[in-house]
Each structure stands twice: as structure tokens, then as C-alpha cells.
């Protein structure tokens, strides 16, 4: 595998893992919104909070709905497409 293929694969895996972590955080917030959530949730929170807090500053809440995960999904896919197109 050449370096371009490695970079494309790395970007795809990294983006997929980040999207999965955000999705897990959203689902976990529905299942157990408050209280002791454990080490796994703390790990997911630590990974996703910097990105989601950035989008919370830009995009206001819609009532009680936080759409920062949706914005993060869109931007992650957009950045992934740009990086992959640069290496194709």
C-alpha cells in the first residue's frame, strides 16, 4: 500500500470512529441522561466534548434539542471528502 492509500484509509477509519463515538454519546444521553454513567461514558465524553462544544458555540439550541451532533456529523463527512479528494 502506498502512502496515499494509507492516508485515505486512516482518514476514513478516524472519521468513522469519531462519528461512532458521537452517536454512542447521543444514544447514551437518551438512555441515562443523569447520574453516574461509568468509565465508558466518561471516555466517550472526553473524546467528543471538544468537537461538540465547538459546535454548541456556533449553532444555538432549538428549544430543548441540541443539534451540535448533527452539525459534527456533517462537518466530519465534509472534511473527510475534502481530504480524500486531495489524495485521489
PyMOL commands that place a pseudoatom at each C-alpha (Angstrom):
pseudoatom trace, name=CA, resn=UNK, resi=1, chain=A, elem=C, hetatm=0, pos=[0.000, 0.000, 0.000]
pseudoatom trace, name=CA, resn=UNK, resi=2, chain=A, elem=C, hetatm=0, pos=[1.348, 3.398, -0.898]
pseudoatom trace, name=CA, resn=UNK, resi=3, chain=A, elem=C, hetatm=0, pos=[1.265, 6.446, 1.361]
pseudoatom trace, name=CA, resn=UNK, resi=4, chain=A, elem=C, hetatm=0, pos=[-1.839, 7.890, -0.322]
pseudoatom trace, name=CA, resn=UNK, resi=5, chain=A, elem=C, hetatm=0, pos=[-3.787, 4.707, 0.290]
pseudoatom trace, name=CA, resn=UNK, resi=6, chain=A, elem=C, hetatm=0, pos=[-2.642, 4.677, 3.899]
pseudoatom trace, name=CA, resn=UNK, resi=7, chain=A, elem=C, hetatm=0, pos=[-3.729, 8.284, 4.438]
pseudoatom trace, name=CA, resn=UNK, resi=8, chain=A, elem=C, hetatm=0, pos=[-7.116, 7.676, 2.826]
pseudoatom trace, name=CA, resn=UNK, resi=9, chain=A, elem=C, hetatm=0, pos=[-7.679, 4.589, 4.960]
pseudoatom trace, name=CA, resn=UNK, resi=10, chain=A, elem=C, hetatm=0, pos=[-6.537, 6.396, 8.111]
pseudoatom trace, name=CA, resn=UNK, resi=11, chain=A, elem=C, hetatm=0, pos=[-8.870, 9.352, 7.463]
pseudoatom trace, name=CA, resn=UNK, resi=12, chain=A, elem=C, hetatm=0, pos=[-11.801, 7.007, 6.802]
pseudoatom trace, name=CA, resn=UNK, resi=13, chain=A, elem=C, hetatm=0, pos=[-11.209, 4.991, 9.973]
pseudoatom trace, name=CA, resn=UNK, resi=14, chain=A, elem=C, hetatm=0, pos=[-10.653, 8.096, 12.111]
pseudoatom trace, name=CA, resn=UNK, resi=15, chain=A, elem=C, hetatm=0, pos=[-13.818, 9.761, 10.805]
pseudoatom trace, name=CA, resn=UNK, resi=16, chain=A, elem=C, hetatm=0, pos=[-15.861, 6.573, 11.287]
pseudoatom trace, name=CA, resn=UNK, resi=17, chain=A, elem=C, hetatm=0, pos=[-14.628, 6.178, 14.871]
pseudoatom trace, name=CA, resn=UNK, resi=18, chain=A, elem=C, hetatm=0, pos=[-15.381, 9.806, 15.691]
pseudoatom trace, name=CA, resn=UNK, resi=19, chain=A, elem=C, hetatm=0, pos=[-18.878, 9.561, 14.209]
pseudoatom trace, name=CA, resn=UNK, resi=20, chain=A, elem=C, hetatm=0, pos=[-19.483, 6.324, 16.130]
pseudoatom trace, name=CA, resn=UNK, resi=21, chain=A, elem=C, hetatm=0, pos=[-18.335, 7.937, 19.387]
pseudoatom trace, name=CA, resn=UNK, resi=22, chain=A, elem=C, hetatm=0, pos=[-20.698, 10.882, 18.870]
pseudoatom trace, name=CA, resn=UNK, resi=23, chain=A, elem=C, hetatm=0, pos=[-23.552, 8.515, 18.024]
pseudoatom trace, name=CA, resn=UNK, resi=24, chain=A, elem=C, hetatm=0, pos=[-22.846, 6.445, 21.151]
pseudoatom trace, name=CA, resn=UNK, resi=25, chain=A, elem=C, hetatm=0, pos=[-22.846, 9.614, 23.243]
pseudoatom trace, name=CA, resn=UNK, resi=26, chain=A, elem=C, hetatm=0, pos=[-26.221, 10.671, 21.843]
pseudoatom trace, name=CA, resn=UNK, resi=27, chain=A, elem=C, hetatm=0, pos=[-27.757, 7.246, 22.496]
pseudoatom trace, name=CA, resn=UNK, resi=28, chain=A, elem=C, hetatm=0, pos=[-26.300, 7.087, 25.985]
pseudoatom trace, name=CA, resn=UNK, resi=29, chain=A, elem=C, hetatm=0, pos=[-27.708, 10.522, 26.798]
pseudoatom trace, name=CA, resn=UNK, resi=30, chain=A, elem=C, hetatm=0, pos=[-31.190, 9.225, 25.950]
pseudoatom trace, name=CA, resn=UNK, resi=31, chain=A, elem=C, hetatm=0, pos=[-30.809, 6.037, 27.978]
pseudoatom trace, name=CA, resn=UNK, resi=32, chain=A, elem=C, hetatm=0, pos=[-29.222, 7.519, 31.081]
pseudoatom trace, name=CA, resn=UNK, resi=33, chain=A, elem=C, hetatm=0, pos=[-29.271, 11.318, 30.938]
pseudoatom trace, name=CA, resn=UNK, resi=34, chain=A, elem=C, hetatm=0, pos=[-28.090, 11.975, 34.526]
pseudoatom trace, name=CA, resn=UNK, resi=35, chain=A, elem=C, hetatm=0, pos=[-26.278, 10.294, 37.366]
pseudoatom trace, name=CA, resn=UNK, resi=36, chain=A, elem=C, hetatm=0, pos=[-23.275, 8.008, 37.444]
pseudoatom trace, name=CA, resn=UNK, resi=37, chain=A, elem=C, hetatm=0, pos=[-22.587, 6.839, 33.916]
pseudoatom trace, name=CA, resn=UNK, resi=38, chain=A, elem=C, hetatm=0, pos=[-19.354, 4.932, 34.385]
pseudoatom trace, name=CA, resn=UNK, resi=39, chain=A, elem=C, hetatm=0, pos=[-15.914, 4.930, 32.834]
pseudoatom trace, name=CA, resn=UNK, resi=40, chain=A, elem=C, hetatm=0, pos=[-17.042, 4.121, 29.294]
pseudoatom trace, name=CA, resn=UNK, resi=41, chain=A, elem=C, hetatm=0, pos=[-19.285, 7.172, 29.135]
pseudoatom trace, name=CA, resn=UNK, resi=42, chain=A, elem=C, hetatm=0, pos=[-16.510, 9.297, 30.633]
pseudoatom trace, name=CA, resn=UNK, resi=43, chain=A, elem=C, hetatm=0, pos=[-14.180, 8.074, 27.868]
pseudoatom trace, name=CA, resn=UNK, resi=44, chain=A, elem=C, hetatm=0, pos=[-16.725, 8.815, 25.128]
pseudoatom trace, name=CA, resn=UNK, resi=45, chain=A, elem=C, hetatm=0, pos=[-17.418, 12.225, 26.697]
pseudoatom trace, name=CA, resn=UNK, resi=46, chain=A, elem=C, hetatm=0, pos=[-13.700, 13.099, 26.770]
pseudoatom trace, name=CA, resn=UNK, resi=47, chain=A, elem=C, hetatm=0, pos=[-13.326, 12.210, 23.086]
pseudoatom trace, name=CA, resn=UNK, resi=48, chain=A, elem=C, hetatm=0, pos=[-16.411, 14.003, 21.796]
pseudoatom trace, name=CA, resn=UNK, resi=49, chain=A, elem=C, hetatm=0, pos=[-16.785, 17.048, 24.041]
pseudoatom trace, name=CA, resn=UNK, resi=50, chain=A, elem=C, hetatm=0, pos=[-14.143, 19.280, 22.381]
pseudoatom trace, name=CA, resn=UNK, resi=51, chain=A, elem=C, hetatm=0, pos=[-15.818, 18.915, 18.994]
pseudoatom trace, name=CA, resn=UNK, resi=52, chain=A, elem=C, hetatm=0, pos=[-19.389, 19.167, 20.257]
pseudoatom trace, name=CA, resn=UNK, resi=53, chain=A, elem=C, hetatm=0, pos=[-18.667, 22.168, 22.494]
pseudoatom trace, name=CA, resn=UNK, resi=54, chain=A, elem=C, hetatm=0, pos=[-17.217, 23.957, 19.457]
pseudoatom trace, name=CA, resn=UNK, resi=55, chain=A, elem=C, hetatm=0, pos=[-20.454, 23.414, 17.523]
pseudoatom trace, name=CA, resn=UNK, resi=56, chain=A, elem=C, hetatm=0, pos=[-22.581, 24.398, 20.526]
pseudoatom trace, name=CA, resn=UNK, resi=57, chain=A, elem=C, hetatm=0, pos=[-20.889, 27.809, 20.452]
pseudoatom trace, name=CA, resn=UNK, resi=58, chain=A, elem=C, hetatm=0, pos=[-21.754, 28.237, 16.762]
pseudoatom trace, name=CA, resn=UNK, resi=59, chain=A, elem=C, hetatm=0, pos=[-25.194, 26.636, 16.498]
pseudoatom trace, name=CA, resn=UNK, resi=60, chain=A, elem=C, hetatm=0, pos=[-27.829, 27.606, 19.066]
pseudoatom trace, name=CA, resn=UNK, resi=61, chain=A, elem=C, hetatm=0, pos=[-30.087, 25.014, 20.654]
pseudoatom trace, name=CA, resn=UNK, resi=62, chain=A, elem=C, hetatm=0, pos=[-33.521, 24.529, 19.161]
pseudoatom trace, name=CA, resn=UNK, resi=63, chain=A, elem=C, hetatm=0, pos=[-35.590, 24.570, 22.318]
pseudoatom trace, name=CA, resn=UNK, resi=64, chain=A, elem=C, hetatm=0, pos=[-34.526, 21.506, 24.238]
pseudoatom trace, name=CA, resn=UNK, resi=65, chain=A, elem=C, hetatm=0, pos=[-32.814, 19.940, 21.217]
pseudoatom trace, name=CA, resn=UNK, resi=66, chain=A, elem=C, hetatm=0, pos=[-29.041, 20.071, 20.808]
pseudoatom trace, name=CA, resn=UNK, resi=67, chain=A, elem=C, hetatm=0, pos=[-28.212, 19.798, 17.114]
pseudoatom trace, name=CA, resn=UNK, resi=68, chain=A, elem=C, hetatm=0, pos=[-24.445, 20.012, 17.592]
pseudoatom trace, name=CA, resn=UNK, resi=69, chain=A, elem=C, hetatm=0, pos=[-24.034, 16.244, 16.917]
pseudoatom trace, name=CA, resn=UNK, resi=70, chain=A, elem=C, hetatm=0, pos=[-25.788, 16.641, 13.552]
pseudoatom trace, name=CA, resn=UNK, resi=71, chain=A, elem=C, hetatm=0, pos=[-23.508, 19.529, 12.639]
pseudoatom trace, name=CA, resn=UNK, resi=72, chain=A, elem=C, hetatm=0, pos=[-20.492, 17.493, 13.735]
pseudoatom trace, name=CA, resn=UNK, resi=73, chain=A, elem=C, hetatm=0, pos=[-21.588, 14.566, 11.527]
pseudoatom trace, name=CA, resn=UNK, resi=74, chain=A, elem=C, hetatm=0, pos=[-21.930, 16.865, 8.514]
pseudoatom trace, name=CA, resn=UNK, resi=75, chain=A, elem=C, hetatm=0, pos=[-18.595, 18.610, 9.047]
pseudoatom trace, name=CA, resn=UNK, resi=76, chain=A, elem=C, hetatm=0, pos=[-16.713, 15.355, 9.683]
pseudoatom trace, name=CA, resn=UNK, resi=77, chain=A, elem=C, hetatm=0, pos=[-18.052, 13.888, 6.430]
pseudoatom trace, name=CA, resn=UNK, resi=78, chain=A, elem=C, hetatm=0, pos=[-17.307, 17.117, 4.550]
pseudoatom trace, name=CA, resn=UNK, resi=79, chain=A, elem=C, hetatm=0, pos=[-13.721, 17.269, 5.832]
pseudoatom trace, name=CA, resn=UNK, resi=80, chain=A, elem=C, hetatm=0, pos=[-13.267, 13.569, 5.084]
pseudoatom trace, name=CA, resn=UNK, resi=81, chain=A, elem=C, hetatm=0, pos=[-14.425, 14.096, 1.494]
pseudoatom trace, name=CA, resn=UNK, resi=82, chain=A, elem=C, hetatm=0, pos=[-12.070, 17.039, 1.021]
pseudoatom trace, name=CA, resn=UNK, resi=83, chain=A, elem=C, hetatm=0, pos=[-9.048, 15.208, 2.418]
pseudoatom trace, name=CA, resn=UNK, resi=84, chain=A, elem=C, hetatm=0, pos=[-9.749, 12.081, 0.388]
pseudoatom trace, name=CA, resn=UNK, resi=85, chain=A, elem=C, hetatm=0, pos=[-10.242, 14.101, -2.790]
pseudoatom trace, name=CA, resn=UNK, resi=86, chain=A, elem=C, hetatm=0, pos=[-6.858, 15.720, -2.245]
pseudoatom trace, name=CA, resn=UNK, resi=87, chain=A, elem=C, hetatm=0, pos=[-5.176, 12.305, -2.156]
pseudoatom trace, name=CA, resn=UNK, resi=88, chain=A, elem=C, hetatm=0, pos=[-7.034, 10.648, -5.035]
for i in range(1, 88): cmd.bond("trace and resi %d" % i, "trace and resi %d" % (i + 1))
show_as sticks, trace
zoom trace
